Amino acid sequence: MNWSAIRNIIVGSVLLMLLCFVSGRPQVFSDTKAYYALGQGAVGGLLPHRPSAEMDETIVSLRGRSMTAAETRAETRLAYTVAASRSPYWSGLFYLAVELGTAWLVVALQALTAAATVWVAARAFGVAHAYLPIVAVLALATSLPVTVMFLMPDLFAGLAIVAAGALVGRRVAITRAEMAISLSVMAAGALFHTSHMLLLAALGGGTAVIAGLVRRYRKLFVPALAVFSAAIVGVAGAIAFPVAVQIIRGEPVYAPPFLSARLIADGPGRALLRQTCQRGDEWGWCAYRDRPLRDVNVILWDSDPTVATFQAADYHLRVRMIREQPRFVLAVLSRYPGQVAANTVRNVANLFLQYGTDEMLGDPSDRFQDPEFRIFKSIVPGTQDCAAGTASCASRLDLVTLDRVIGTVLFTSWLALAVLLASPVAREQWGRAITVLLAGIALNAIICGAISGNAQRYQARLTWLVPFFALAIGADVLRRRRTAGRDQASLPVIYPAN
């Protein structure tokens, strides 16, 4: 990779961090603390030993209060019932970056990764000449810089799709270094979140099937395998983590019962509980059948004693709920197949239309001022006054205006894609890349909407892909027209004979 490419990537990184500078600070989420704690457990032992007083303060900051040894063991064991829902790999990198340079280093690394991934895609699509203008638009009017400043692994959903599109739909050759960047970003994305892994598996596997069945697409088989191999890396990582914990700590690691909670919140699961729990304690969920049970996040994560469900259960009841999930899901599907199908379609359609940034940029005052989240003061510098309640924790950005800009640009980009792809030449040149884009956005809504909740950020994290592809195709069309105009102007003028 030459100096020009490196310079462009560095400038692109700075552009993608501008919104964070204007906002005032990197943005935390409730799960940010859990990722930090998991990272500390995964790699903390590799760092130089710190004084015990400082280590005790870190533990107190993570827990929000001092705890006895027995309480710490009990809480740690409870943490194993949800540990598989979060990536130890992103957690470890996040923890190391915070330890070395606070949350600002995390944002800088995420901006650098995003800028490099977009550069490789621009090179693969033959629009590297327009890279900086494209990144400038993305930085000012899309959700990309929002995911860059967001201290969660959501950024890598969009980056994985772009990297896959660059391999499957590339129009020009790229260097080995650029190929390595794409492969590394996809592998990292698969390791950083299960939804990313499923996305890549579906994109790579689907493309490989098409390449095997349709002769004209045979050349896509190798790129498809590269995309699918990234998903395999994610699967290997997902298997390795619980095995390592079992060997080292002697404890099994679980993921929360996402599907059960989804079915209960949608209604069919509640109906099954009303019918079967009357006969006795048939399901672990029966202990909480009188709770509202209408919101996935409340069911799985809320600790308020008046509404808590999974979080209110002790270790053994949680494990029972988790192990009962396959049987519970099959029971619901067999009794209410039509309702489940209709709810799934509604959830997916609702998530597909999301683009707002409120969940990622909403006022984090409650988190900074909650004793359970004291660690945020160490993760994000300059927040002591905010945590004390003497200064605002809210972003300096006007979120209403920002969402209007993002929504307008998104809608305009969809229209621009439709107009640009009306040209047979554009469809021929860009068809594969656009297919990956559309499939990625649709698959993301299907995976997250059907399995988990309708959290706004799940889809907002990758809406920037639409403006990116619209800008890239537009830059390509404009260059071809200019080239055709120059060629036409250079033709000799032939005058008719007298």
N, C-alpha and C positions, 0 to 999 in steps of 0.2 A: 504494500500500500504506500503510495507516494506522499510527499509532503502536502500537495494540494488537497488530497483526500483527507488527511489528518487535520489540516487547517479548517476545512469545511465542517468536519465532524465537531471540532472544538467550538467553532462559532455556532453551530446548530445546538450544541449542548447549552451554551450561554443563553441562546434565545428561548430554549425550553424551560430555563430556570427563572426567566423574567417574571412570570406570573407569581411564582413563589416569593420573590423579593417584594413585589407589590403587595401581596397578601400579608406579608409580615413574618411568616414562619412556616415550616413544614406542618402538614395537617395530620393529626393523630385520629385514630378510630378506637372504639372500645377493644377490638381484637388486637390492637397494636401492643398492648401490655402482654397479652398471652403469647404473642410471637416473640417478644423480648425475653419473657421468662423461659420459653422453650429453647430459645437460642442460648441463653445463659446456661441452661442445663446441658445442652449439647456440646458447647465448646468452651464453657467457662473454665474447665479444668486445664485447657491448653494454654491459657494466658498466665503470665507471671503471677505468683501468689501475692495477694493483696492483704494488708493488715486486717486482722479479725474485726476490728471496730468498723472499718469501712465495709467489710463483707456483711456484717450484721445490719448495717444501715441499708444496704442493698436489699437484703431479705425483708426488712421491715417495709421498705418502699414498695416492694412487689406485693406484699401481703396487705399493706395498709395498717398493720398493727404488729406488735410483738406476739410471738406464738411459742408455746411450749413445744418440746420435741415431739410429743405425742400428737399435738394438733398439726404440726408440720407434716408428720408422716401421713396422717389421715387426709389432709388436704392434697398432698402429693398423690395419694392413691386415687382420690376423686379426679384429679387432673388426668390420670391415665385413661379415664372413660371418655375423654374428648380429644386426647392428644393426637390421634390419627387424623383428625379433621384439619390439622394445620401442618404445614410443611416444616420439618426440622431444617431443611436446606436453606430456604429463604430466611428462616428464623436465625440460623447460625450466622449467615452473612450479614443480616440486619444487626444482630447483636455486636459482631465484630466491628462493623462500620460505626456504630454508635459509640463503642468503647474507644475507638481510634479518633473519632472526629465529630461526634454528636449527630443528630438527625440531618444536619446540613450535608454531611458527607454522603448519607444515604441518597438524598435528593440529587446531589452531583453525580453519583454513580448511576442512578436511574436515568438522569438526563443524558449522560454519555452513552449508555446502552441504547436508549431510544434514538438518539441522533445517529449512532452507528448503524442501527438496523434500518432506519429510513434511508441512509446513504446507500447501503447495499441494495435496497429495493429500487432506489432511483437509478443506480448503475445497471441493475438487471433489466429494468424497463426502458433503458435508453434515454432517460431524462435527467442525467446527472447535472447537465448544464443549468437546470432550473431548481437544483436542490435547495439552495438558500432561500429563494422566494417561496418555495413550497413550505419549508420549515417555518418561515416567518408567519405565514398564514395559519399554519397549524398551531403555532405558539400563541397567536393573538385571538383566535376565533374558534377553537375546538376544545374537546375534552382532554387532549393529549397532555398539555402541561399540568392539568389538574391531577391526572393519574401519576405524573412525575413527582409532584409534591406530596402525594398521599402515601403515608407510611404503611402500606399494605402491598401484597404482591399482585394487585389487580392490573398494573401496567403491562404485565407479561402476557395477558390474554391477547391484546391487540398486537403486540410485537410478535407473538408466535404466529398469528395469522398472516402478518405482513411477510415474515420470513418464509413461511410456507408458500405464499403467493409468489415471492421472488424466485423460488426454486422451480415451482411448477409452471409459472407463466413467464419466465424470463425471456427476453427478446434479444439480448446480447450476452456474450460470454462474460463471466466475472472471474476475478482472481481467486487463487486458493485461499488467501487471507479473508476475502469477502465471503467465500463459501463457508469457511470456518466460523465466521461471525454468525451467519444464518443458522448453521447447525447448532452452535453453542446456545444461541438465544432460544431456539425451539426446545432443546434439551433442558435448559434452565427453566423455561416456562412449564414443561411437563413435570419437573421436580418441584416447582414452587406451588402448584395447586392442582387438585384432582380434576377440576373442570377444564383446565388447560390441557391436561393429559388426554382427557376424553375428546376434546376438540381436535387435537392433532391425530389421534387414533382414527377418528371418523374421516377427517380430511385426507390423511395419507392412505387409509384403507380403501375409502371410496374411490379415490383417484387410481389406485392400483387395480381395482376391479374393472373400472372403465378402460384403463390401458390394456388390460388383458383381454377384454371382450371386443373392443373396437380397434381395428387395425390402424386407423389414422392417428390414434393416440398412443401407439406402442412406445414411442420415445419418452412418454411421461412416466413409464414404469419405474425407472431408476430414481427420479426426483420424488415420486410417490413413496418409494421405500425409504428414502432419506427422511421424509416427514414422519412416516410411521415408526421409524427407528427411534426418533426422538420420544415418541409416546412409550416405546419399550423401555427407554431409559427411565422415564417417570414411573413405570410399573415396577422396575427393578428397585428404584429408590423407595417406593412405597412399601415394598416387601422387606427391604433391608432394615428399615427403621424399627418396626415392631420386633423383628428378630433380634436386633442389637439390644433393644431395651429388655427383652425377655432374658437374654444371656447376662447382661450386666446388672440389671436391677431385679430380675426374677419376677417381673410383673407383666401381664399381658396389656397391650395397648388397644384401645377401641376407638371407633368413630361413632358419634351420636347417631341415633336412629332418624336420619333425615327424612326418609320416605314415609315412615310411620307418622312423623309430625306433620308432613305435608298432607297426607290423607286425612288426618284428624282435623287439621285446620280447615280443609276444604269442605268437610261435612260428612262424607261417607264413613270415615274412621270414627267420628263421634257417634254416628248412628249405630255402628257395630258395637261400640262400647255400651251404649244405652241398652242394647238388646242382650248382650252376653254377660255384662257385669252384674246383671240382676240375678243370674244363676250362681254367682260366687266370684271368687277372685281369679277369673280365667286368664286375665292379662295383667301385666305389671302396671299398665296405664289405669286400671280400674281404681287404684288408690286415689286418683285425681280426676275421676269422671265428673265431679261436681264443679270443677274449675271451668272458666270460660272456654278455653281450648279452641280459639278462633284465629290465632296468629302464630305462625311458625316460630318467629323469633321469641315470642313470649313462652311458648311451649318448651323450647330448647334452652333458652339462655336467660330468661328473666329470673332474678333471685328474690323478687318481692314475695314474701310469705303468703300473701293473699291470692296470688295468681301463679306462682312458680309451680312447675311440674317436674321436668327432668332435673333441674337444678335443686329442687327440694328433696329429691330422692337420695337415699343413702347409697353407698357403693354397690351393695348387692342388688338393690332394686334397679339401679341404673343398668347394671350388667344384664339383668333379666330383661329389661326393655329392649336392650340392644340385641340380645340373642333371640328374642321373640319376633324381631322385625320381619324376617322372611315369611314366617307363618302368618303374622298379622296382615302383611301386605297381600298375600294370596287370599286370605279370608275376605278382605275388603274387596278385592278385584272380582272374586267369584260372586259376591252378593250384589255389588253395585257397579258393574262394568260400564254401563252407559253414563252414570254420573261421574265416574273417575275420568272417562274419556273427555266428557264435556268440560270438566274442570281443568284438565290438562291443557286443552286447546285454549281456554280462556286465559289461563296463567301464562302460557307461552306468548299469546298475542299481546297481552298486557305488557309483558316484559320487553317484547320486541320494540314497542313504541317509546320506551323510556330513554331520556337523554339528559335529564336534569342533574345538577351537581350538588344539590343540597345535602345529600347523605355524605358526600366526601368533604364538602366545605362548610357544613353547618357549624354553628357556634359550639365549640368544644368546652365551654365554661364548666358544665357539670362534671366533665371528666377530669379537668385539671383541679377542680376544687373538691373532688371526692377523695377521701383518705385512701380508698382502695387503689387509686391511680396516682399515688405520690411519685411513682417512678417517672412519670411524664416530665416532671421538672428537670430530671437529669437527662432525659432523652432529648428534649427540645430546650435549648438554652434561651435565657431571657424571659422565662415564663413564671418567675417567682411572684411578681406582683399580680399577674393574672391568676395564679393559683390561690393567692391570698385574698382575692376578690377586690383588690384596689385598682385593677386595670382591666381593660376588656380583653377577653380571650378570642373574640370573634375576628374573622378575617377582615382585612380592610377593603376587600373587594365588594362591589355591589353585586350580590348573587343574582338578583332579579334581572339586572341588565346583562350579566354574563350569560345566564341561561337563555335570554332572548337572542343574544348574538349567536350562541352555539346552536340553538334551535333553527334560527334563520339560515345560518350557513349550512346546516345539515340538510334542511329541506331544499335549499337551492342546489346543493351538491347532488341530491337524488335526481332533481330535474335535469341538471347538467349532464349527469351520466346517461340518462335516458336519451337526451338529444345527441350527445356525442356518439353513443353506441348505435344510433340509427344508421350510421354510415357502415356499409359492409366492410370497408377497409379497417375501420376501428374495431369492429367486432372480430375480424380475422386476427388482428394484431394483439388485441387485449382480451379476447374471449376467455382464455384459461385463467388469467389473473382475476378478472371480474367474477368468474365462477367461484374461485377460492374465496373472494371477498364475501359474496352473497351467501355461500355455504357456511362460512365462518360465523357471520352475524346471525344467521338462522339457527345454526347448531348451538351457539352460545345461549340463545333464548330458550331453545328446547331443553338443553342440559340443565341450565339453572332454573328455568321456570317450572319444569316438570319434577325435578328432584328436590330442589331446595326452595327458597322463598322468592318473592318478587321484589327483592331488594333493588332499588333504583340503580345502585352503582354497578350491578352485574352487567347491565347493557350499556350504561353511560361510559364505562371504561373503554369501549371500543367504537363508539360512534365516530371518532375522528378518522377512522378508516375510510369512510365515504368521501369526505372532503379530500383526503390524500389521493385516492384513486381518481377523483374528478380532476384535481389539479394536475396529476401526472398525465392523464390522457389529454387534457387540454394543452399542456406544454408540448406533448408529442405532436398533436394535430397542428398547433401553431408553427412549430419548427418545420414540419413537412410542407406547409403552405409557403413559408418563407423560402425554403429550398426550391420548391417548384417555381416560385416567382423569379428567383435569381436565375434558374436554369432557362426560364422562358425569356428573360431579358437578355441572356447571353447568346441566344440564337441569332445567326446572321440574318440581316434583312435582305430579301430578294426582291428587287424591283422588276416590274414587268417590262418586257422589251418593247421598244417603240415600234 
